[in-house]
Amino acid sequence: MENLLKKRFGDKYEFFSAGIAPISLPNMDPRSSKFLNDNNIRHDFHTPKKINKKMLDYFDKFLSVDFFVLNQLNQNYQRYKHKFVSLSAQFSDINITDPYHLQTDDYLRTMNDIKHIAENIDLEKYFND
């Protein structure tokens, strides 16, 4: 998601990928790398990072890719609830789940949904509430 949003918005916003329980691998899922390459989206070396207090204090908003993560963020960091939003909230016909454990076809479908959101999301709505 980070790379898709960076491609669309450039330096207008600061994007940083992190999770509640990131998988400790030294690079991104090869399917994600292939998806980004196939869509001409530049990507750097990916190191999974866990959300921490410094991030919670620094960033204005956290875009949660799936509702499970959004729920965990709201439960674990109640003081920061105002910063958490669902990535797909503006898209009633799209429900994203973390694609990591999905089979290839479902993984690709989810990545295309994420790409659609990145290309069409109105981030200003999250900062003008």
Steps between C-alpha positions, in 0.01 A plus 500: 500500500777739593653487150164540327418809705847646448460459125172690500570771758877541478625721783162652588465252789749286688424128472659236719403134511463335840278241663385356830682170452717524189648184355875503557637441153779711351294596194147529370287211383625406150142526374487863615832574337378345173171692521684829548743422216216397267328832575817711460497605864838575651573324827793501736633238735217407739562441868188416704454738792274482805295804598648664807436803722740720307302434180170552679616841621661603171246408231165679460312203355534124470331332205407148596484259208257259669236516773677249724803729519279806550325325788832399658633855471187640665523247783873522559544875460171652617658839561576525126161383362452835326801420280382162367292468184407216271669519163186374329249720691429707186435186292189315615542232233855405607594301809874448539659226708872453543593306185809330643336161563283502188542278197642666187169591330351651816829671577503665158135602531571661839807680365290637214240622752776669700634659181149624413468658844844664477409648160161632615511575873432856614753545779389858561182363660711348776680823576201736487278319750 
